[in-house]
Amino acid sequence: MKAVRLEGVGSIVLREVNKPVAGPDDLLVRIEACGVCGTDRHLFHGEFPCTPPVTLGHEFSGMVEAIGTAVSGFSVGDRVTGDPNIACGRCPHCHAGRINLCHNLIAIGIRRDGGFAEYVVLPQKQAFSLPKDLKPTHGAFCEPLGCCLHGLDLAQIRPGSSVAVLGGGVIGLLTVQLARLAGATTIILSTRQASRRALAEELGATATVDPRACDITDTVVGPLGLMPGGVDVVFECAGVKETVEQSMRLAKAGGTVVVVGVMPQGMKAEFEPFDLLFRELRVLGSFLNPFTHRRAADLIASGAIEIDKLISRQVTLEEAAAVIANPPAPGEVKVLVVPR
């Protein structure tokens, strides 16, 4: 079969490899769609740990083509989405229910072969059913939506809350939709790209800001701003130094900052501990998707989350390596790799 392989930092190629075989507890899944994530680009540039050579792709869904001898609850022909993060179930973090912090975590598409291929092997405990009439491309959004749900869980948004979202990529735009569903009445999205600002307003943002055109702190939380004094919750979804620093300034006293964006290893941001202390900010990291993948799949199956407007384009396996090796095109939200 064909697979897109990361062979080392800066080296990603399409290869012919052996079609995998499902073990006793596995499903063999024929990939219908796999999303290109910012993490894939971090992996290409050596900014996130992985174990090459490996087939990338962790946001995937597809059809079950074969099942292992010990598998139950799934049949050939089922449509499934895969949670790529395999916890050991034995370490102290797993015993505490914090499987995303597992000492022995193995991620499909990062530490074992993933979904930028024609087929992937998926452990049955990582598989979640999707409706057979769901659009094939929609299942690839379960993993990023699950990560956003974890951020929402940590934020504890209540009806009537005010929210700022920094970053207009797929994570930011999914977070806008989840904040709306959670009952936030003010949702402000900041991004440089006009097309993403327009899309955010279609998806539920009550206001958008171009951080290049204004001082975002004054515009959002200044005396004449959109939310004088600050917002209840800030979601940092861009994964860059500037937005991490901005997030601390946009939260009101007693507010919450949730860092969802992935920054390259070694990158640092500055803040004042005095300010953190005296405004009693709650600053949280939101990592992966612990116990949220089923909820994400159900939300997508329900139609409550707008997906089609987030798909910028679909590419083949032959085109995928170039997409990963290059920055996103202007206005691009999500590129899907569709093997067939």
C-alpha positions in Angstrom: 0.0 0.0 0.0 1.0 3.7 -0.2 2.0 5.5 3.0 3.4 9.0 3.8 6.5 8.4 5.9 8.5 10.7 8.1 12.0 9.3 7.8 13.8 12.0 9.8 13.7 15.7 10.5 12.9 17.5 7.2 12.5 14.2 5.3 8.9 13.1 4.4 8.2 10.9 1.4 5.5 8.7 -0.1 6.5 5.0 0.1 5.2 1.6 -1.0 5.0 -0.4 2.2 3.4 -3.7 3.3 -0.3 -3.6 4.0 -0.7 -4.0 7.7 -2.4 -7.0 9.3 -4.8 -6.7 12.2 -3.7 -8.5 15.4 -6.2 -10.3 17.7 -7.5 -7.1 19.4 -7.2 -4.9 16.3 -9.3 -3.5 13.5 -7.8 -3.0 10.0 -9.3 0.3 8.8 -9.4 1.5 5.2 -8.7 5.2 5.5 -11.4 7.5 4.1 -9.9 10.8 5.3 -7.1 12.0 7.6 -6.6 15.6 8.6 -3.3 17.5 8.3 -2.6 18.9 11.8 -0.1 21.6 12.9 1.5 18.9 14.9 2.4 17.1 11.7 4.4 20.1 10.6 6.0 20.3 14.0 7.1 16.7 13.6 8.5 17.4 10.2 10.6 20.3 11.6 11.7 18.3 14.6 9.8 20.5 17.0 7.8 17.7 18.7 9.0 14.3 19.8 8.3 11.2 17.7 10.0 8.0 16.6 10.8 8.0 12.8 10.6 6.3 10.5 6.8 6.4 11.0 3.7 7.0 8.9 2.2 10.3 10.1 -1.5 11.1 10.5 -3.5 11.0 13.7 -6.8 12.6 12.7 -8.4 9.7 10.8 -11.5 7.8 10.1 -12.5 5.0 7.8 -14.2 1.7 7.1 -13.4 -1.5 8.9 -12.0 -4.0 6.4 -11.0 -6.8 8.8 -11.2 -7.6 12.5 -9.0 -9.6 14.8 -10.1 -12.8 16.4 -10.7 -11.3 19.9 -12.6 -8.2 18.6 -16.2 -7.7 19.7 -18.7 -4.9 19.0 -17.3 -4.1 15.5 -18.0 -5.7 12.1 -16.5 -5.5 8.7 -18.1 -2.5 6.9 -18.5 -0.3 10.1 -17.4 3.3 9.8 -15.1 4.2 12.7 -13.0 7.0 14.0 -9.7 6.4 15.9 -8.5 7.9 19.1 -4.8 7.9 18.4 -3.6 8.2 22.0 -2.9 4.8 23.5 -2.4 4.8 27.3 -0.9 2.0 29.1 -3.6 1.8 31.8 -1.0 0.8 34.5 1.1 3.9 35.4 0.1 6.3 38.2 -1.4 8.8 35.9 -3.6 6.2 34.2 -4.7 4.9 37.7 -5.6 8.5 38.5 -7.8 8.8 35.4 -5.4 11.2 33.7 -4.6 9.0 30.7 -3.4 12.0 28.5 -0.4 12.2 30.9 0.4 8.5 30.7 4.1 7.8 31.3 4.0 5.2 28.4 1.7 7.0 26.0 2.0 5.8 22.4 0.3 7.9 19.8 -0.7 6.6 16.4 0.8 8.7 13.7 3.6 9.9 16.0 5.1 6.8 17.6 3.4 4.1 15.5 2.1 4.1 12.0 -0.9 6.4 11.4 -3.5 7.5 8.9 -1.6 9.1 6.0 -1.9 5.7 4.3 -4.4 3.5 2.6 -4.8 1.4 5.7 -4.1 1.6 9.4 -4.2 -0.9 12.3 -6.4 0.4 15.1 -6.7 -1.3 18.5 -10.4 -1.9 19.2 -10.2 0.0 22.5 -9.2 3.1 20.4 -12.1 2.7 17.9 -15.4 4.5 18.1 -18.4 3.9 15.8 -19.8 6.5 13.4 -23.0 6.4 11.5 -22.8 4.8 8.1 -24.5 7.8 6.5 -22.1 10.3 7.9 -20.0 12.1 5.3 -16.7 10.2 5.1 -14.7 13.4 5.6 -16.4 14.4 8.8 -15.0 11.6 10.9 -11.5 13.0 10.5 -12.6 15.9 12.8 -13.3 13.8 15.9 -9.7 13.9 17.2 -9.3 17.7 17.0 -12.8 18.2 18.4 -12.0 15.9 21.3 -9.0 18.0 22.1 -11.1 21.1 22.1 -13.7 19.4 24.3 -11.0 18.8 26.9 -10.1 22.5 26.9 -13.8 23.3 27.4 -14.1 20.9 30.3 -11.1 22.5 32.0 -12.4 26.0 31.4 -15.8 25.3 33.1 -17.7 27.7 30.9 -21.1 28.6 32.3 -24.1 30.1 30.4 -23.6 33.8 30.0 -19.8 33.6 30.1 -17.5 35.8 28.0 -14.8 34.1 26.0 -11.8 35.1 23.9 -10.2 32.7 21.4 -6.8 33.5 20.1 -6.1 31.8 16.8 -8.4 31.2 13.8 -7.2 27.8 12.7 -9.4 24.7 13.1 -8.9 24.5 16.8 -9.9 28.1 17.3 -12.9 27.7 15.1 -14.1 24.5 16.7 -13.6 26.2 20.1 -15.8 29.1 19.0 -18.6 26.6 18.2 -18.2 24.7 21.5 -18.2 27.9 23.5 -21.5 28.9 21.8 -23.0 25.5 22.6 -21.8 25.8 26.2 -23.8 29.1 26.5 -21.2 31.8 26.2 -22.9 35.0 25.2 -19.7 36.9 24.2 -17.2 35.1 22.0 -14.3 37.2 20.6 -11.9 35.6 18.1 -8.6 37.2 17.2 -6.8 36.2 14.0 -4.8 38.0 11.3 -6.6 36.5 8.4 -9.8 38.2 7.2 -11.3 35.0 5.7 -11.0 33.3 9.1 -12.5 36.2 10.9 -15.5 36.1 8.6 -15.9 32.4 9.0 -15.7 32.7 12.8 -18.6 35.1 12.8 -20.6 32.6 10.7 -19.8 30.0 13.3 -20.9 31.9 16.3 -18.3 34.5 17.2 -19.9 37.7 18.4 -16.9 39.8 17.4 -13.6 39.4 15.7 -10.3 41.3 16.0 -7.3 41.7 13.6 -4.3 41.9 16.0 -2.2 43.6 13.4 -4.6 46.5 13.1 -5.0 47.4 16.7 -3.7 46.9 20.2 -5.6 43.8 21.1 -5.5 44.5 24.8 -7.1 47.9 24.5 -9.5 46.7 21.8 -10.8 43.8 23.9 -10.4 44.7 27.6 -9.6 48.5 27.7 -12.0 51.0 29.1 -13.7 51.4 25.7 -13.1 47.8 24.6 -15.4 45.0 23.8 -15.2 43.6 27.3 -13.8 46.2 29.7 -11.9 44.6 32.5 -11.4 41.3 30.7 -13.2 38.1 29.7 -14.0 35.1 31.9 -12.1 32.6 29.8 -9.3 32.9 27.2 -8.4 30.0 24.9 -4.9 30.3 23.4 -5.3 28.2 20.2 -2.4 29.6 18.0 0.6 28.1 19.7 2.8 31.1 19.4 4.7 33.3 21.9 2.7 36.5 21.2 -0.8 34.9 21.8 0.3 33.1 24.9 1.4 36.5 26.3 -1.7 38.2 25.1 -3.9 35.6 26.8 -2.7 36.6 30.2 -3.6 40.2 29.6 -7.1 39.5 28.2 -8.4 37.5 31.2 -10.3 39.4 33.9 -9.3 39.2 37.5 -10.2 35.7 38.7 -10.4 34.5 35.1 -9.1 31.4 33.3 -6.5 31.0 30.6 -6.5 27.6 28.8 -3.5 27.0 26.6 -4.6 24.6 23.8 -2.1 25.6 21.0 1.0 23.5 20.5 4.2 25.6 20.7 7.5 24.2 19.5 9.7 22.6 22.2 12.0 25.2 23.7 9.9 28.3 22.8 9.4 30.6 25.8 6.8 33.2 26.6 7.0 35.9 29.3 4.5 36.9 31.9 4.6 38.7 35.3 4.1 36.4 38.3 3.0 39.5 40.3 0.1 40.0 37.8 -0.7 36.3 37.9 -0.8 36.4 41.7 -2.7 39.6 42.3 -5.3 39.0 39.7 -5.5 35.3 40.8 -5.5 34.0 37.2 -6.1 30.3 36.6 -3.7 29.2 33.8 -4.1 25.7 32.5 -2.6 23.5 29.9 -5.0 21.4 27.9 -3.2 18.3 26.5 -4.9 15.8 24.1 -8.3 14.3 24.5 -8.8 12.2 27.7 -12.2 10.5 27.6 -13.6 13.0 25.1 -13.4 11.1 21.8 -16.8 9.4 22.1 -18.4 12.8 22.9 -16.7 14.3 19.9 -17.9 11.6 17.6 -21.5 12.0 18.9 -21.4 15.7 18.5 -20.2 15.4 14.9 -22.8 12.7 14.1 -25.5 15.0 15.6 -24.7 17.8 13.1 -24.3 20.3 16.0 -20.8 21.2 14.8 -20.3 22.8 11.4 -17.7 20.8 9.5 -17.9 21.4 5.8 -17.0 25.1 6.2 -13.7 24.1 7.9 -12.5 21.9 5.0 -10.2 24.1 2.8 -9.3 21.3 0.3 -8.8 17.6 -0.1 -5.5 16.2 -1.4 -4.2 12.8 -2.4 -1.5 10.7 -0.7 0.8 11.8 -3.5 0.3 15.5 -2.6 0.3 15.0 1.2 4.1 15.2 1.7 4.3 18.6 0.1 1.4 19.9 2.1 3.0 18.9 5.4 6.4 20.2 4.5 5.1 23.7 3.7 3.3 26.3 5.8 -0.5 26.5 5.4 -1.8 28.5 2.5 -3.4 31.9 3.4 -6.9 31.4 4.7 -6.5 27.7 4.9 -8.2 26.0 7.9 -8.1 22.2 7.4 -6.6 20.1 4.6 -7.8 16.5 4.4 -5.8 13.7 2.9 -8.2 11.4 1.0 -6.4 8.2 -0.2 -9.1 7.4 -2.8 
